[in-house]
Amino acid sequence: MALGPAPVLALLVGGLNAAVFLLVRGKAGWQMLGVLLAASLGAWAGDATAGRLGIDPIHIGDFHVIAASVVAWAGMMFVVVLSILGPARDESWRS
């Protein structure tokens, strides 16, 4: 079983997009792992989708960079919206 370049490039593109996202947002709370995971999975899904549709003009080999970045950002936004809409954490026991 050989590992292709798509998962490795998805981790790299997802990590780079997550770093830019966290730099722009200004805080890296508990959701940092979720943002990184969503960005990496989104990059992999974006590459697969663009590969099927053949719509991305910028490639690294067979990896579709623009579509991977767009879907990675969509995944990160999804995680942030879920964290905002989720239940508030009760930290009254810390007082």
MODELLER restraints for C-alpha pairs under 7 A, 6 or more apart:
rsr = mdl.restraints
at = mdl.atoms
rsr.add(forms.Gaussian(group=physical.xy_distance, feature=features.Distance(at['CA:6:A'], at['CA:44:A']), mean=6.82, stdev=0.5))
rsr.add(forms.Gaussian(group=physical.xy_distance, feature=features.Distance(at['CA:6:A'], at['CA:63:A']), mean=6.32, stdev=0.5))
rsr.add(forms.Gaussian(group=physical.xy_distance, feature=features.Distance(at['CA:7:A'], at['CA:44:A']), mean=6.51, stdev=0.5))
rsr.add(forms.Gaussian(group=physical.xy_distance, feature=features.Distance(at['CA:10:A'], at['CA:40:A']), mean=5.38, stdev=0.5))
rsr.add(forms.Gaussian(group=physical.xy_distance, feature=features.Distance(at['CA:10:A'], at['CA:43:A']), mean=5.13, stdev=0.5))
rsr.add(forms.Gaussian(group=physical.xy_distance, feature=features.Distance(at['CA:10:A'], at['CA:44:A']), mean=5.04, stdev=0.5))
rsr.add(forms.Gaussian(group=physical.xy_distance, feature=features.Distance(at['CA:11:A'], at['CA:40:A']), mean=4.99, stdev=0.5))
rsr.add(forms.Gaussian(group=physical.xy_distance, feature=features.Distance(at['CA:13:A'], at['CA:43:A']), mean=6.67, stdev=0.5))
rsr.add(forms.Gaussian(group=physical.xy_distance, feature=features.Distance(at['CA:13:A'], at['CA:69:A']), mean=6.94, stdev=0.5))
rsr.add(forms.Gaussian(group=physical.xy_distance, feature=features.Distance(at['CA:14:A'], at['CA:36:A']), mean=6.61, stdev=0.5))
rsr.add(forms.Gaussian(group=physical.xy_distance, feature=features.Distance(at['CA:14:A'], at['CA:39:A']), mean=4.47, stdev=0.5))
rsr.add(forms.Gaussian(group=physical.xy_distance, feature=features.Distance(at['CA:14:A'], at['CA:40:A']), mean=4.10, stdev=0.5))
rsr.add(forms.Gaussian(group=physical.xy_distance, feature=features.Distance(at['CA:14:A'], at['CA:43:A']), mean=5.76, stdev=0.5))
rsr.add(forms.Gaussian(group=physical.xy_distance, feature=features.Distance(at['CA:14:A'], at['CA:72:A']), mean=6.23, stdev=0.5))
rsr.add(forms.Gaussian(group=physical.xy_distance, feature=features.Distance(at['CA:15:A'], at['CA:36:A']), mean=6.11, stdev=0.5))
rsr.add(forms.Gaussian(group=physical.xy_distance, feature=features.Distance(at['CA:15:A'], at['CA:39:A']), mean=6.95, stdev=0.5))
rsr.add(forms.Gaussian(group=physical.xy_distance, feature=features.Distance(at['CA:15:A'], at['CA:40:A']), mean=6.69, stdev=0.5))
rsr.add(forms.Gaussian(group=physical.xy_distance, feature=features.Distance(at['CA:17:A'], at['CA:39:A']), mean=6.92, stdev=0.5))
rsr.add(forms.Gaussian(group=physical.xy_distance, feature=features.Distance(at['CA:17:A'], at['CA:69:A']), mean=6.94, stdev=0.5))
rsr.add(forms.Gaussian(group=physical.xy_distance, feature=features.Distance(at['CA:18:A'], at['CA:35:A']), mean=6.42, stdev=0.5))
rsr.add(forms.Gaussian(group=physical.xy_distance, feature=features.Distance(at['CA:18:A'], at['CA:36:A']), mean=5.61, stdev=0.5))
rsr.add(forms.Gaussian(group=physical.xy_distance, feature=features.Distance(at['CA:18:A'], at['CA:39:A']), mean=6.23, stdev=0.5))
rsr.add(forms.Gaussian(group=physical.xy_distance, feature=features.Distance(at['CA:22:A'], at['CA:28:A']), mean=6.15, stdev=0.5))
rsr.add(forms.Gaussian(group=physical.xy_distance, feature=features.Distance(at['CA:34:A'], at['CA:79:A']), mean=6.68, stdev=0.5))
rsr.add(forms.Gaussian(group=physical.xy_distance, feature=features.Distance(at['CA:35:A'], at['CA:76:A']), mean=5.17, stdev=0.5))
rsr.add(forms.Gaussian(group=physical.xy_distance, feature=features.Distance(at['CA:35:A'], at['CA:79:A']), mean=6.28, stdev=0.5))
rsr.add(forms.Gaussian(group=physical.xy_distance, feature=features.Distance(at['CA:38:A'], at['CA:72:A']), mean=6.70, stdev=0.5))
rsr.add(forms.Gaussian(group=physical.xy_distance, feature=features.Distance(at['CA:38:A'], at['CA:75:A']), mean=5.02, stdev=0.5))
rsr.add(forms.Gaussian(group=physical.xy_distance, feature=features.Distance(at['CA:38:A'], at['CA:76:A']), mean=5.62, stdev=0.5))
rsr.add(forms.Gaussian(group=physical.xy_distance, feature=features.Distance(at['CA:39:A'], at['CA:72:A']), mean=4.18, stdev=0.5))
rsr.add(forms.Gaussian(group=physical.xy_distance, feature=features.Distance(at['CA:39:A'], at['CA:73:A']), mean=6.48, stdev=0.5))
rsr.add(forms.Gaussian(group=physical.xy_distance, feature=features.Distance(at['CA:39:A'], at['CA:75:A']), mean=5.78, stdev=0.5))
rsr.add(forms.Gaussian(group=physical.xy_distance, feature=features.Distance(at['CA:39:A'], at['CA:76:A']), mean=5.73, stdev=0.5))
rsr.add(forms.Gaussian(group=physical.xy_distance, feature=features.Distance(at['CA:40:A'], at['CA:72:A']), mean=6.58, stdev=0.5))
rsr.add(forms.Gaussian(group=physical.xy_distance, feature=features.Distance(at['CA:42:A'], at['CA:68:A']), mean=6.65, stdev=0.5))
rsr.add(forms.Gaussian(group=physical.xy_distance, feature=features.Distance(at['CA:42:A'], at['CA:71:A']), mean=4.99, stdev=0.5))
rsr.add(forms.Gaussian(group=physical.xy_distance, feature=features.Distance(at['CA:42:A'], at['CA:72:A']), mean=4.14, stdev=0.5))
rsr.add(forms.Gaussian(group=physical.xy_distance, feature=features.Distance(at['CA:42:A'], at['CA:75:A']), mean=5.62, stdev=0.5))
rsr.add(forms.Gaussian(group=physical.xy_distance, feature=features.Distance(at['CA:43:A'], at['CA:68:A']), mean=3.95, stdev=0.5))
rsr.add(forms.Gaussian(group=physical.xy_distance, feature=features.Distance(at['CA:43:A'], at['CA:69:A']), mean=5.86, stdev=0.5))
rsr.add(forms.Gaussian(group=physical.xy_distance, feature=features.Distance(at['CA:43:A'], at['CA:71:A']), mean=5.92, stdev=0.5))
rsr.add(forms.Gaussian(group=physical.xy_distance, feature=features.Distance(at['CA:43:A'], at['CA:72:A']), mean=4.80, stdev=0.5))
rsr.add(forms.Gaussian(group=physical.xy_distance, feature=features.Distance(at['CA:44:A'], at['CA:68:A']), mean=6.41, stdev=0.5))
rsr.add(forms.Gaussian(group=physical.xy_distance, feature=features.Distance(at['CA:45:A'], at['CA:68:A']), mean=6.99, stdev=0.5))
rsr.add(forms.Gaussian(group=physical.xy_distance, feature=features.Distance(at['CA:46:A'], at['CA:67:A']), mean=5.04, stdev=0.5))
rsr.add(forms.Gaussian(group=physical.xy_distance, feature=features.Distance(at['CA:46:A'], at['CA:68:A']), mean=4.11, stdev=0.5))
rsr.add(forms.Gaussian(group=physical.xy_distance, feature=features.Distance(at['CA:46:A'], at['CA:71:A']), mean=5.21, stdev=0.5))
rsr.add(forms.Gaussian(group=physical.xy_distance, feature=features.Distance(at['CA:47:A'], at['CA:63:A']), mean=6.00, stdev=0.5))
rsr.add(forms.Gaussian(group=physical.xy_distance, feature=features.Distance(at['CA:47:A'], at['CA:64:A']), mean=5.02, stdev=0.5))
rsr.add(forms.Gaussian(group=physical.xy_distance, feature=features.Distance(at['CA:47:A'], at['CA:67:A']), mean=6.09, stdev=0.5))
rsr.add(forms.Gaussian(group=physical.xy_distance, feature=features.Distance(at['CA:47:A'], at['CA:68:A']), mean=4.96, stdev=0.5))
rsr.add(forms.Gaussian(group=physical.xy_distance, feature=features.Distance(at['CA:50:A'], at['CA:56:A']), mean=6.09, stdev=0.5))
rsr.add(forms.Gaussian(group=physical.xy_distance, feature=features.Distance(at['CA:50:A'], at['CA:64:A']), mean=6.45, stdev=0.5))
rsr.add(forms.Gaussian(group=physical.xy_distance, feature=features.Distance(at['CA:50:A'], at['CA:67:A']), mean=6.14, stdev=0.5))
rsr.add(forms.Gaussian(group=physical.xy_distance, feature=features.Distance(at['CA:56:A'], at['CA:64:A']), mean=5.88, stdev=0.5))
rsr.add(forms.Gaussian(group=physical.xy_distance, feature=features.Distance(at['CA:56:A'], at['CA:66:A']), mean=6.43, stdev=0.5))
rsr.add(forms.Gaussian(group=physical.xy_distance, feature=features.Distance(at['CA:56:A'], at['CA:67:A']), mean=6.38, stdev=0.5))
rsr.add(forms.Gaussian(group=physical.xy_distance, feature=features.Distance(at['CA:58:A'], at['CA:64:A']), mean=6.20, stdev=0.5))
rsr.add(forms.Gaussian(group=physical.xy_distance, feature=features.Distance(at['CA:58:A'], at['CA:65:A']), mean=5.98, stdev=0.5))
rsr.add(forms.Gaussian(group=physical.xy_distance, feature=features.Distance(at['CA:58:A'], at['CA:66:A']), mean=6.54, stdev=0.5))
rsr.add(forms.Gaussian(group=physical.xy_distance, feature=features.Distance(at['CA:59:A'], at['CA:65:A']), mean=5.80, stdev=0.5))
